[in-house]
Amino acid sequence: MAMKKKVMTDPDVPGPSDPYLKEHLHWIVTDIPGTTDATFGKEVVNYEMPRPNIGIHRFAFLLFKQKRRQAVVMTPTSKDRFCTKKFAQDNDLGLPVAAVFFNAQRETAARRR
């Protein structure tokens, strides 16, 4: 059975006009059976809700096909300055088989009347 690996990142940290921290890692799930969803996989980096501070940030869900079940995954030491391309190379994943992107921005404070 084909296994998948899901990665979620924000490439616009700390802000979209100057993303000098590059990608911030929000989630990694491995060993997702091909006929199910991520709830059946192994969460190796806990989910972090998007909370952009400045501007509109892009967020990416990338799905990779695993060549085999992975008992050991090379996980990053930090969520900041994450590099999806290097992670894919280090874990022998190849190119993503699917991707979904969305935008989010900080909620403004409610106006009082």
HELIX and SHEET records of a PDB file:
HELIX    1   1 ALA A   38  PHE A   40  5                                   3    
HELIX    2   2 THR A   84  ASP A   90  1                                   7    
SHEET    1   A 5 LYS A  42  VAL A  45  0                                        
SHEET    2   A 5 LYS A  22  PRO A  33 -1                                        
SHEET    3   A 5 MET A   3  VAL A  13 -1                                        
SHEET    4   A 5 ILE A  56  GLN A  66 -1                                        
SHEET    5   A 5 ALA A  98  GLN A 105 -1                                        
SHEET    1   B 3 LYS A  42  VAL A  45  0                                        
SHEET    2   B 3 LYS A  22  PRO A  33 -1                                        
SHEET    3   B 3 ASP A  80  PHE A  82 -1                                        
END                                                                             
